[in-house]
Amino acid sequence: MNRLFLMMISALICGMVLTSCGTDVDENSVVIETSSIKAMSVENVNNNIVTVKAIIWSYKQHSDGEWYSVAHEVASSKFENGGFELIFSENVPYEFLFPESDRIVPEGVAVSDIKAKTGLIEIEEYSSTGNRTGCIFMFSNDNHWIIEFIYADRDFTEKGKTQYGEEYDCTYNEGWNIRYRLSSYGPNKFTTKKPLNGNFKCYYVRPIR
């Protein structure tokens, strides 16, 4: 589970966002659609980046009880002229999706179809030697929203508020979705409705060692 944990930590450090359907264009630096990303520039970029990949990670268990990670590539692009373009594959195999029934739904939050399965994309960069050099996140420094891309195997909703103030207002469609997450100094807020005044950019983040 280390990769998922590191991704969550990196997201919190950077202050990130998730979006829903439609197209976002911000200062000509990135065009964000439900199933694609076209970045004309990346902040804090590493000069060693050659390839950018969109990966969905899943975890499986050996017969001896040990967990191991498996990856599914949904898109790949050369990193050229300071940018990249990723167009996600239409479908994601079920074995790389995470069942909602396997996670603990917070009290106060209702999931309309607990049999739904989802997958969260991680955007990774690789050097010419094939080594992973870091991740790219899309977020707005203006209001601390983060963008995440989620694949769902069916339509379902996730709505409610926990006793700790964390809010969910998400309507997922079968296929690709953009979800926004507000991650500042208070409780997280998740929504598939695009926040107002969000100036999103792509940021390179080195992996935590």
DALIN-V380621 format. One record per pair of residues at least 6 apart in sequence whose ideal C-beta (glycine too) atoms are under 8 Angstrom apart, sorted by the first residue. I is the first residue (numbers start at 1). GAP is how many residues later the second one is. D is the distance in Angstrom with one decimal. If there is no record, write none. Layout:
I,GAP,D
I,GAP,D
This chain:
1,58,6.5
1,66,6.6
3,54,5.7
3,66,5.8
3,119,7.8
4,53,6.6
4,55,7.7
6,201,6.4
6,202,5.2
7,115,5.7
7,128,6.9
9,199,6.0
10,125,6.2
10,127,7.0
10,195,4.9
10,197,7.6
10,198,6.5
11,126,6.4
11,135,6.0
11,170,7.9
11,172,6.7
12,171,6.1
13,192,7.3
14,123,5.3
14,125,5.8
14,132,7.5
14,189,5.9
14,191,5.9
15,124,5.7
15,126,7.1
15,129,4.4
15,131,6.9
15,168,5.8
15,169,6.6
16,121,5.2
16,122,7.3
16,123,4.0
16,128,8.0
16,129,7.4
16,130,2.1
16,131,7.0
16,132,7.4
16,165,6.2
16,167,5.8
17,121,6.6
17,122,4.9
17,123,5.9
17,127,7.8
17,128,3.3
17,129,3.6
17,130,4.3
17,131,7.5
17,163,4.8
17,164,6.0
17,165,7.5
17,178,7.4
17,181,6.6
17,183,6.5
18,127,7.7
18,128,5.9
18,129,5.4
18,130,3.8
18,131,8.0
18,132,7.5
18,160,6.3
18,161,3.2
18,162,4.3
18,163,4.5
18,172,6.7
18,173,7.6
18,174,7.6
19,13,6.3
19,128,4.8
19,129,7.9
19,159,3.1
19,160,6.6
19,161,5.3
19,173,7.5
19,175,5.8
20,14,7.7
20,151,7.7
20,157,6.3
20,158,4.9
20,159,6.7
20,160,7.3
20,171,7.6
20,172,3.6
20,173,5.9
20,174,6.1
21,13,5.0
21,152,7.3
21,156,7.2
21,157,6.7
21,171,7.7
22,11,7.4
22,12,7.1
22,156,7.9
22,172,6.7
23,8,6.6
23,9,6.9
23,10,5.0
24,6,7.7
24,7,7.3
24,8,4.2
24,9,7.9
24,123,8.0
24,170,6.9
24,174,7.6
24,176,6.1
25,6,5.3
25,7,7.8
26,6,7.9
26,172,7.6
26,173,5.3
26,174,4.8
26,175,6.5
27,172,6.6
27,174,7.4
28,12,6.1
29,10,7.0
29,11,5.5
29,12,4.8
29,172,5.3
29,173,7.1
30,7,6.8
30,8,6.9
30,9,4.6
30,10,6.7
30,11,7.7
30,108,6.6
30,170,6.4
30,171,6.3
30,172,5.3
31,6,7.5
31,7,4.3
31,8,8.0
32,106,6.6
32,115,6.4
32,146,7.0
32,168,6.6
34,141,7.9
34,142,5.0
34,143,6.7
34,144,5.7
35,52,6.9
35,53,4.5
35,55,8.0
35,114,7.9
35,140,7.4
35,141,4.1
36,39,7.9
36,49,7.2
36,50,6.2
36,51,4.7
36,52,6.4
37,17,7.8
37,47,7.6
37,48,7.0
37,49,4.8
37,86,7.5
37,101,7.5
37,165,7.8
38,45,7.5
38,46,7.9
38,47,4.5
38,48,7.9
39,44,4.6
39,45,5.5
39,46,7.4
39,97,7.7
39,163,4.6
40,42,7.3
40,43,4.7
41,41,5.2
41,42,5.8
41,160,7.8
41,161,7.2
42,40,6.4
42,41,6.7
42,42,7.8
42,94,6.2
42,160,4.5
42,161,7.1
42,162,5.4
43,158,5.7
43,159,6.6
43,160,4.7
43,161,6.7
44,159,5.9
44,160,4.7
44,161,7.6
45,37,6.5
45,159,4.9
46,79,6.7
46,87,5.4
46,88,6.1
46,158,5.7
46,160,7.2
48,79,4.6
48,80,7.5
48,85,5.6
49,30,4.5
49,76,4.4
49,77,7.3
49,78,7.0
49,84,6.1
49,155,7.6
50,28,7.1
50,29,5.9
50,76,6.3
50,77,5.9
50,78,4.7
51,25,6.4
51,26,7.2
51,27,6.3
51,28,6.3
51,74,7.1
51,75,4.5
52,24,7.3
52,25,5.0
52,26,7.8
52,27,5.3
52,32,4.3
52,34,6.6
52,71,6.5
52,72,7.3
52,73,5.5
52,74,7.7
52,84,6.8
53,20,5.6
53,22,6.9
53,23,4.8
53,24,7.7
53,33,7.9
53,70,7.4
53,71,5.2
53,72,7.9
53,73,6.7
54,19,7.1
54,20,4.8
54,21,4.1
54,22,7.6
54,32,5.0
54,34,6.1
54,67,5.0
54,68,7.6
54,69,5.6
54,70,8.0
54,95,7.4
55,16,5.1
55,17,6.9
55,18,5.8
55,19,7.2
55,66,6.9
55,67,5.1
55,68,7.7
55,69,5.6
56,15,7.3
56,16,4.8
56,18,6.1
56,36,6.1
56,40,5.0
56,41,7.9
56,63,4.1
56,64,6.8
56,65,5.9
56,66,7.5
56,95,6.9
57,12,5.6
57,13,7.3
57,14,5.5
57,15,8.0
57,39,8.0
57,65,6.2
58,11,7.3
58,12,5.3
58,13,7.9
58,14,7.2
58,37,6.8
58,38,4.5
58,39,7.3
58,40,6.8
58,61,7.3
59,8,5.3
59,9,7.1
59,10,5.6
59,11,7.3
60,7,7.1
60,8,6.0
60,10,5.8
60,35,8.0
61,6,5.4
61,7,7.8
62,6,6.4
70,25,7.8
70,26,7.1
72,20,6.4
72,21,6.5
72,24,4.2
72,47,7.7
74,14,4.7
74,15,4.7
74,18,6.4
74,47,6.6
74,77,7.7
75,11,4.0
75,12,5.7
75,13,5.0
75,14,6.6
76,10,7.5
77,7,4.3
77,8,5.3
77,9,5.2
78,6,7.0
79,46,6.8
86,37,7.3
88,33,7.6
88,61,7.2
88,63,7.9
88,88,5.9
90,85,7.6
92,27,5.3
92,59,4.7
94,23,6.6
94,59,6.9
96,23,5.6
97,20,3.6
97,21,6.1
97,22,4.8
97,54,7.0
97,56,5.9
98,19,6.3
98,20,5.8
98,21,6.5
98,22,7.9
99,16,7.3
99,17,7.7
99,18,5.1
100,11,5.4
100,13,7.5
100,14,5.3
100,15,7.2
100,16,4.9
100,17,7.0
100,18,6.9
100,56,7.7
101,13,4.9
101,14,6.5
105,6,5.6
105,9,7.8
106,54,7.8
106,56,4.3
106,60,6.6
107,55,6.4
107,56,6.5
108,52,4.8
108,53,5.4
108,54,4.7
108,55,6.2
109,49,6.5
109,50,7.0
109,51,3.7
109,52,7.3
109,53,6.3
109,59,5.1
110,47,7.8
110,48,7.5
110,49,5.8
110,50,5.2
111,45,6.6
111,46,7.4
111,47,5.2
112,44,4.7
112,45,4.4
112,46,7.6
113,41,6.3
113,42,7.8
113,43,4.1
115,39,7.8
116,36,6.2
116,37,6.4
116,38,5.3
116,40,4.4
116,56,7.4
117,35,7.4
117,36,4.5
117,37,7.9
118,32,5.4
118,33,6.4
118,34,5.1
118,35,7.5
118,54,7.2
119,31,6.9
119,32,4.4
120,28,6.1
120,29,7.4
120,30,5.6
121,27,7.2
121,28,4.2
121,29,7.5
121,30,7.6
122,13,6.2
123,12,6.0
123,13,4.4
123,14,7.4
124,8,5.6
124,10,7.5
124,11,5.6
124,12,7.8
125,7,7.1
125,8,4.9
125,9,5.3
125,10,7.0
125,11,6.5
125,79,7.0
126,6,5.7
126,7,6.5
127,6,5.3
132,75,6.9
133,73,7.4
133,74,7.8
134,70,5.7
134,71,5.6
134,72,4.5
134,73,5.5
135,69,7.6
135,70,5.2
135,72,7.0
136,66,5.3
136,67,6.8
136,68,5.7
136,69,7.3
137,9,6.7
137,10,7.9
137,65,7.4
137,66,5.4
137,68,5.9
138,8,7.2
138,9,4.1
138,62,5.2
138,63,7.0
138,64,5.5
138,65,7.5
139,6,6.4
139,7,4.5
139,8,6.6
139,61,6.6
139,62,7.5
139,64,6.6
140,55,7.9
140,58,4.5
140,59,5.2
140,60,5.0
140,61,7.5
141,58,7.5
141,60,7.7
142,55,6.2
142,56,6.7
142,57,5.0
143,39,7.7
143,52,6.5
143,54,6.2
143,55,6.1
144,38,6.1
144,39,6.1
144,40,4.1
145,35,5.1
145,36,7.0
145,37,5.6
145,38,8.0
145,50,5.0
145,53,5.2
145,55,7.6
146,34,7.0
146,35,4.7
146,36,7.8
146,37,5.7
147,31,6.3
147,32,7.8
147,33,6.4
147,53,6.1
148,30,7.4
148,31,5.2
148,32,7.9
148,33,6.4
149,27,6.4
149,28,7.3
149,29,6.1
149,30,8.0
150,22,6.8
150,26,7.5
150,27,4.8
150,28,7.7
150,29,5.5
151,24,6.9
151,25,5.7
151,26,7.4
152,20,4.3
152,21,6.8
152,22,5.9
152,23,6.9
152,25,6.0
153,21,6.6
154,20,5.2
155,17,6.6
155,18,5.5
155,19,5.5
156,16,5.5
157,13,6.5
157,14,5.1
157,15,7.1
158,10,4.9
158,12,4.4
158,14,7.3
158,32,7.5
159,9,5.6
159,10,5.8
159,11,7.0
160,7,7.7
160,8,5.6
161,6,4.9
161,7,7.4
162,25,7.7
164,23,5.7
165,21,6.9
165,22,3.6
166,21,4.5
166,22,5.1
166,23,7.2
166,24,7.9
167,20,7.1
167,21,7.7
167,22,4.5
167,23,6.9
167,24,7.8
168,22,4.9
168,23,7.8
169,20,7.8
169,21,7.1
169,22,4.5
169,23,7.4
169,24,6.8
170,9,6.0
170,20,5.7
170,21,6.2
170,22,4.8
171,21,5.4
172,7,8.0
172,20,6.8
177,15,6.2
178,14,6.9
179,11,6.1
179,12,7.1
179,13,5.3
180,10,7.3
180,11,5.2
180,12,7.2
180,13,7.4
180,14,6.7
180,15,5.6
180,18,7.7
181,7,6.0
181,8,7.0
181,9,5.3
182,6,6.4
182,7,4.0
182,8,7.9
182,9,8.0
182,13,7.5
